[in-house]
Amino acid sequence: MKLPGQDAIARQADEHLMTHRVELPRKIVERPIRQVGKRLSLALLVLLLTIAIVYVDRDGYRDAGKDAPVDLIAAAYYATVTLSTTGYGDITPVSDSARLVNIFVVTPLRVIFLIILVGTTLEALTERSREEWRLNRWRTTVRDHTVVIGFGTKGRSALQTVCAAGLKKQQVVVVDPSSKAIDAATAEGYVGVIGDATRSEVLKRAEVQRAAQIIVATQRDDTAVLVTLTARQLNRRAKIVAAVREEENAPLLKQSGADAVVTSASAAGRLLGLSVLSPAASMVLEDLIQQGSGLDIVERPVTRAEVGQDPRTMDDLVVSVLRGHRVLGYDDPAVRELELTDRLITIVRTTPDTKVTPDTRPLPQD
C-alpha cells in the first residue's frame, strides 16, 4: 500500500490548525440569526403599533417642549422613549382617553417590547454557557461507548446495524472532518466531533480512551491505517473494527491494531458473484447481514441448561461456537459438548425480544 507522500504528510502536519469541536445532539428549530431577526421584527412591529396609537389620539397629548400639536415625529419620539422606559416627560398624556390608552395598551406593549429585547439578549448570553455545561456533563458520564470514524455510507450502515441490535444513540460518537456530515449525525441523535481523526486531540475529544468499540469507516485505506494506529495508542482494550477498499491492505490494518478488518470491495464482489450463481442465496445472505428484520445472526452465551449438549442437536440453528479466542464450526469435534464459557453464533428469526449480547473480548486473530 502506498502511504501519503512527503507533500501529503506535510499537508497533514499543517492540519493542526484545523478547528475541531464536539457537537451534542439537539433539536434545531431554526438558525439563531433568523431567531434574532424575527424578534427584532416583532419589536419593530410593537413600536410601530405604539406610534400609530399615539398619533391617532394625538389631541390627548401635550408637548411641553414646543407649543404645537403632537405630529407624527413627536408620536414616534414619545413611543420610543416610552417603550424603552426612558421617559423624559416632555410629551405627556393630558386627556382621560390618552391616559386610559397608556394604562391598558401602551404599558402592556412596553412590557412586551422589553421581554422581546431582554429575552433575546439573555438567550445570546446563556447559549454558550449552556452548551459548555452540556459538554462537560457529557464528558463526565460517557463510558464504554462506540466511536465511529467516518459518517459516509459504511459508517451509517454500521450504525444502523449496531443500533438495531440495541445500542443507544447516546452511546455513539461520530467523528468526521465534514461539518455537513456531523450536522446529519447530530440530527439523528448522535454526538458528533468535527475534525481529522488521524490526530490524537480529535480522538480525545471523542473520548476514544474510554470507548469499548471503535469502527473505522474512512474513505481512504491510508487514512484508516493512521486512524487505527492513533486509536490503538490511545486505547489498548477497545475492540477496533476497520474497513478497507483493497484486500492487500487488510494485513497492514491488523498490524496497526485492528481486531477485525472488512474488505468492502471484495465483499461486494463476492456478493455480486453469489447473486449470479444463486440469486436466492444472495437474498438470504443480504437478509442475514441486515440486522433487525427477517433472519439475523445473533451471538449469545451458552445457558446452563445447554451445557454438555451437541450444537448439532440444539433447537437453535447454531452456525459456530466461540471458545476462548477460537471460532469453531458447529460440526467441529472439539465442540461436541458445549461449555458454560462458550458463546454461540446462531441464526434466528427476528422478534421484538431479539437482542444481541455483545462480546467485549478481543476478536480472534488469525
C-alpha positions as CSV (number, residue, x, y, z in Angstrom):
1,M,0.0,0.0,0.0
2,K,1.2,3.5,-0.8
3,L,1.0,5.8,2.1
4,P,0.8,9.6,1.5
5,G,4.0,11.1,0.0
6,Q,6.0,13.8,1.6
7,D,3.7,16.5,0.3
8,A,0.7,14.8,1.7
9,I,2.4,14.3,5.0
10,A,3.3,18.0,5.1
11,R,-0.3,18.9,4.4
12,Q,-1.4,16.6,7.2
13,A,1.1,18.2,9.6
14,D,-0.5,21.6,8.9
15,E,-3.9,20.3,9.6
16,H,-3.4,21.0,13.3
17,L,-4.7,24.5,12.5
18,M,-8.0,23.0,11.6
19,T,-10.8,23.7,14.0
20,H,-12.4,20.8,15.7
21,R,-15.2,20.7,18.2
22,V,-17.8,18.5,19.8
23,E,-21.4,18.8,18.6
24,L,-24.0,17.4,21.0
25,P,-27.4,16.3,19.5
26,R,-30.1,18.9,19.7
27,K,-33.3,19.8,18.1
28,I,-32.5,22.7,15.8
29,V,-35.7,24.7,15.1
30,E,-34.1,27.5,13.1
31,R,-30.9,29.4,12.8
32,P,-30.0,31.8,15.7
33,I,-29.7,34.7,13.2
34,R,-33.2,34.0,12.0
35,Q,-34.5,33.9,15.5
36,V,-32.9,37.3,16.4
37,G,-34.3,38.7,13.1
38,K,-37.8,37.6,14.0
39,R,-37.6,39.1,17.4
40,L,-36.3,42.4,16.2
41,S,-39.0,42.5,13.6
42,L,-41.6,41.8,16.3
43,A,-40.1,44.6,18.4
44,L,-40.3,47.0,15.5
45,L,-43.9,46.0,14.9
46,V,-44.7,46.8,18.6
47,L,-43.0,50.1,18.2
48,L,-45.0,51.0,15.0
49,L,-48.2,49.9,16.7
50,T,-47.5,52.2,19.6
51,I,-46.7,55.1,17.3
52,A,-50.0,54.6,15.5
53,I,-51.9,54.5,18.8
54,V,-50.3,57.8,20.0
55,Y,-50.7,59.5,16.7
56,V,-54.4,58.6,16.4
57,D,-55.0,60.0,19.9
58,R,-52.6,63.0,19.4
59,D,-55.1,65.5,20.6
60,G,-54.9,64.0,24.1
61,Y,-51.1,64.6,24.4
62,R,-49.2,67.8,25.1
63,D,-45.7,68.6,24.0
64,A,-44.1,70.8,26.7
65,G,-41.1,71.4,24.6
66,K,-43.0,73.4,22.0
67,D,-46.4,75.0,21.9
68,A,-47.7,72.9,19.0
69,P,-49.9,69.9,18.3
70,V,-48.3,66.4,18.5
71,D,-47.3,65.4,15.0
72,L,-46.0,62.1,13.6
73,I,-42.4,62.7,14.6
74,A,-43.5,63.6,18.1
75,A,-45.6,60.5,18.3
76,A,-42.7,58.4,17.2
77,Y,-40.4,60.1,19.7
78,Y,-42.9,59.6,22.6
79,A,-43.4,55.9,21.6
80,T,-39.7,55.3,21.5
81,V,-38.8,56.8,24.9
82,T,-41.9,55.2,26.5
83,L,-41.2,51.7,25.3
84,S,-37.5,52.0,26.3
85,T,-38.6,53.2,29.7
86,T,-36.6,56.4,29.3
87,G,-39.5,58.8,29.8
88,Y,-38.2,62.4,29.5
89,G,-41.6,63.8,30.4
90,D,-41.6,66.4,27.7
91,I,-44.6,64.8,26.0
92,T,-47.3,63.7,28.4
93,P,-50.9,62.4,28.1
94,V,-53.3,65.0,29.4
95,S,-56.8,63.8,28.4
96,D,-58.5,60.9,30.2
97,S,-58.7,58.9,27.0
98,A,-55.0,59.2,26.4
99,R,-54.2,58.2,29.9
100,L,-56.5,55.1,29.7
101,V,-54.8,54.1,26.5
102,N,-51.5,54.4,28.2
103,I,-52.7,52.2,31.1
104,F,-54.3,49.4,29.1
105,V,-52.5,49.5,25.8
106,V,-49.1,51.3,25.9
107,T,-48.0,49.8,29.2
108,P,-48.6,46.2,28.1
109,L,-46.8,47.0,24.8
110,R,-43.9,48.4,26.8
111,V,-43.7,45.1,28.7
112,I,-43.8,43.0,25.5
113,F,-41.2,45.2,23.9
114,L,-38.8,44.7,26.9
115,I,-39.4,41.0,27.1
116,I,-38.5,40.6,23.4
117,L,-35.3,42.6,23.6
118,V,-34.2,41.3,27.1
119,G,-35.1,37.7,26.2
120,T,-33.0,37.9,23.0
121,T,-30.0,39.3,24.9
122,L,-30.2,36.7,27.7
123,E,-30.6,33.8,25.3
124,A,-27.5,35.0,23.4
125,L,-25.5,35.3,26.6
126,T,-26.6,32.0,28.1
127,E,-26.4,29.8,25.0
128,R,-22.6,29.3,25.2
129,S,-22.7,28.6,28.9
130,R,-25.5,26.1,28.4
131,E,-23.5,24.3,25.7
132,E,-20.4,24.2,27.9
133,W,-22.4,22.8,30.7
134,R,-23.9,20.1,28.5
135,L,-20.5,19.2,27.1
136,N,-18.9,18.9,30.5
137,R,-21.7,16.8,31.7
138,W,-21.4,14.5,28.7
139,R,-17.6,14.1,29.2
140,T,-18.1,13.0,32.8
141,T,-20.8,10.5,32.0
142,V,-19.7,8.9,28.7
143,R,-18.2,5.4,29.3
144,D,-17.8,2.2,27.2
145,H,-19.3,4.0,24.2
146,T,-18.9,3.3,20.4
147,V,-16.9,5.7,18.3
148,V,-17.5,5.7,14.5
149,I,-14.8,7.3,12.4
150,G,-16.5,8.4,9.2
151,F,-20.2,9.1,8.6
152,G,-20.4,8.0,5.0
153,T,-22.3,5.1,3.6
154,K,-20.2,2.5,5.5
155,G,-20.4,4.4,8.8
156,R,-24.1,4.9,8.5
157,S,-24.8,1.3,7.7
158,A,-22.6,0.1,10.6
159,L,-24.5,2.4,13.0
160,Q,-27.9,1.2,11.7
161,T,-26.8,-2.4,12.4
162,V,-25.5,-1.8,15.9
163,C,-28.4,0.4,16.9
164,A,-30.9,-2.2,15.6
165,A,-29.2,-4.6,18.0
166,G,-30.0,-2.4,20.9
167,L,-27.2,0.1,21.1
168,K,-28.5,3.5,22.4
169,K,-27.8,6.6,20.2
170,Q,-26.5,8.4,23.3
171,Q,-23.7,5.8,23.4
172,V,-22.4,6.7,19.9
173,V,-19.9,9.3,18.9
174,V,-19.3,10.1,15.3
175,V,-16.0,11.7,14.1
176,D,-15.8,13.2,10.6
177,P,-14.0,16.2,9.1
178,S,-17.1,17.4,7.3
179,S,-19.4,19.7,9.2
180,K,-22.3,18.6,7.0
181,A,-21.8,15.0,8.0
182,I,-21.7,15.9,11.7
183,D,-24.8,18.0,11.3
184,A,-26.5,15.0,9.8
185,A,-25.2,12.8,12.6
186,T,-26.4,15.1,15.4
187,A,-29.8,15.5,13.7
188,E,-30.1,11.7,14.0
189,G,-29.3,11.9,17.7
190,Y,-25.6,11.0,17.8
191,V,-22.8,13.1,19.4
192,G,-20.5,14.5,16.7
193,V,-16.9,15.6,16.6
194,I,-15.7,17.7,13.7
195,G,-12.0,17.1,12.9
196,D,-9.3,14.9,11.4
197,A,-9.4,11.5,13.2
198,T,-5.7,10.9,12.4
199,R,-4.9,13.5,15.1
200,S,-4.9,12.3,18.7
201,E,-6.5,15.5,20.1
202,V,-9.6,15.0,17.9
203,L,-10.0,11.4,19.1
204,K,-9.5,12.5,22.7
205,R,-12.4,14.9,22.2
206,A,-14.5,11.9,21.2
207,E,-13.3,10.2,24.4
208,V,-11.7,7.3,22.5
209,Q,-9.6,6.4,25.5
210,R,-12.9,5.4,27.3
211,A,-14.6,3.7,24.3
212,A,-15.5,0.0,24.2
213,Q,-15.8,-0.3,20.4
214,I,-14.2,1.8,17.6
215,I,-15.5,1.5,14.0
216,V,-13.1,2.9,11.3
217,A,-15.1,3.6,8.2
218,T,-13.0,6.2,6.4
219,Q,-13.0,6.7,2.6
220,R,-9.2,6.0,2.1
221,D,-7.2,3.0,3.2
222,D,-4.1,5.1,4.2
223,T,-6.4,7.2,6.4
224,A,-7.8,4.0,8.0
225,V,-4.3,2.8,8.9
226,L,-3.4,6.1,10.5
227,V,-6.7,6.3,12.4
228,T,-6.3,2.8,13.7
229,L,-2.7,3.4,14.8
230,T,-3.7,6.5,16.7
231,A,-6.8,4.9,18.2
232,R,-4.9,1.9,19.4
233,Q,-2.3,4.0,21.1
234,L,-5.0,5.9,23.0
235,N,-7.0,2.8,23.9
236,R,-5.4,-0.7,24.3
237,R,-8.5,-2.5,25.3
238,A,-11.1,-1.3,22.8
239,K,-12.3,-3.5,20.0
240,I,-11.4,-1.9,16.7
241,V,-13.1,-2.9,13.5
242,A,-11.9,-1.3,10.3
243,A,-13.0,-1.3,6.7
244,V,-10.6,-1.1,3.7
245,R,-11.2,-1.0,0.0
246,E,-8.3,-3.1,-1.1
247,E,-7.8,-6.6,0.3
248,E,-4.0,-6.2,0.2
249,N,-4.2,-3.5,2.8
250,A,-6.0,-5.7,5.4
251,P,-2.8,-7.2,6.9
252,L,-1.4,-3.7,7.4
253,L,-4.5,-2.7,9.3
254,K,-4.3,-5.7,11.5
255,Q,-0.7,-4.9,12.3
256,S,-1.8,-1.3,13.1
257,G,-4.1,-2.7,15.9
258,A,-7.4,-3.6,14.3
259,D,-9.1,-6.6,15.7
260,A,-11.1,-7.3,12.6
261,V,-10.9,-5.9,9.0
262,V,-13.6,-6.0,6.5
263,T,-12.7,-5.6,2.8
264,S,-15.6,-3.6,1.3
265,A,-14.6,-4.0,-2.4
266,S,-14.0,-7.8,-2.3
267,A,-17.1,-8.4,-0.1
268,A,-19.3,-6.5,-2.6
269,G,-17.6,-8.5,-5.4
270,R,-18.3,-11.9,-3.7
271,L,-21.9,-10.8,-3.1
272,L,-22.2,-10.0,-6.8
273,G,-20.8,-13.4,-7.7
274,L,-23.1,-15.2,-5.4
275,S,-26.0,-13.3,-6.9
276,V,-25.1,-14.6,-10.3
277,L,-24.7,-18.2,-9.1
278,S,-27.8,-18.2,-6.8
279,P,-29.9,-15.1,-6.5
280,A,-32.0,-16.7,-3.8
281,A,-28.8,-17.4,-1.7
282,S,-27.8,-13.8,-2.2
283,M,-31.2,-12.6,-0.9
284,V,-30.8,-14.8,2.2
285,L,-27.3,-13.5,2.8
286,E,-28.5,-9.9,2.4
287,D,-31.2,-10.7,4.9
288,L,-28.7,-12.1,7.4
289,I,-26.4,-9.1,7.4
290,Q,-29.3,-6.7,7.7
291,Q,-29.9,-6.5,11.4
292,G,-33.4,-6.1,12.8
293,S,-35.5,-7.7,10.2
294,G,-36.1,-11.3,8.8
295,L,-33.3,-13.6,9.8
296,D,-30.5,-12.3,12.0
297,I,-27.1,-13.7,13.0
298,V,-27.1,-13.5,16.8
299,E,-24.2,-14.1,19.2
300,R,-25.2,-15.2,22.7
301,P,-23.8,-17.0,25.7
302,V,-24.5,-20.7,26.4
303,T,-27.1,-21.2,29.1
304,R,-26.6,-23.7,32.0
305,A,-29.3,-25.9,30.5
306,E,-27.3,-26.2,27.3
307,V,-24.0,-27.2,28.9
308,G,-22.9,-30.6,27.6
309,Q,-25.2,-30.6,24.6
310,D,-24.1,-31.1,21.0
311,P,-24.6,-27.9,18.9
312,R,-26.0,-30.0,16.0
313,T,-28.9,-31.3,18.1
314,M,-30.0,-28.0,19.6
315,D,-33.3,-26.3,18.8
316,D,-31.5,-23.1,17.7
317,L,-29.7,-23.2,14.4
318,V,-26.1,-23.0,15.6
319,V,-23.5,-21.9,13.0
320,S,-20.4,-21.6,15.0
321,V,-19.1,-21.8,18.6
322,L,-16.8,-19.2,20.0
323,R,-14.5,-20.9,22.5
324,G,-11.8,-18.7,24.0
325,H,-10.2,-17.0,21.1
326,R,-11.2,-19.6,18.5
327,V,-14.2,-19.7,16.2
328,L,-15.1,-23.3,15.6
329,G,-17.7,-24.7,13.3
330,Y,-20.8,-26.4,14.6
331,D,-19.5,-29.8,13.4
332,D,-16.0,-29.4,14.9
333,P,-15.2,-32.4,17.1
334,A,-13.8,-30.1,19.7
335,V,-17.3,-28.6,20.5
336,R,-19.3,-31.8,20.6
337,E,-20.1,-30.8,24.2
338,L,-20.8,-27.2,25.0
339,E,-19.1,-25.4,27.9
340,L,-20.6,-22.7,30.1
341,T,-17.9,-20.2,28.9
342,D,-18.7,-20.8,25.2
343,R,-20.7,-18.4,23.1
344,L,-22.9,-19.4,20.2
345,I,-23.4,-17.8,16.9
346,T,-26.9,-18.7,15.8
347,I,-29.4,-17.8,13.1
348,V,-32.8,-16.7,14.5
349,R,-36.0,-15.2,13.3
350,T,-36.1,-11.5,14.4
351,T,-38.7,-10.7,17.1
352,P,-39.1,-7.6,19.3
353,D,-37.4,-9.5,22.1
354,T,-34.3,-10.5,20.0
355,K,-31.2,-8.9,21.4
356,V,-27.5,-9.4,20.7
357,T,-25.3,-9.8,23.8
358,P,-22.1,-8.1,22.8
359,D,-18.8,-9.8,23.4
360,T,-16.3,-7.4,25.0
361,R,-13.3,-9.7,24.4
362,P,-10.9,-9.1,21.5
363,L,-11.8,-10.8,18.3
364,P,-9.9,-13.9,17.3
365,Q,-6.7,-13.3,15.5
366,D,-5.5,-15.4,12.5
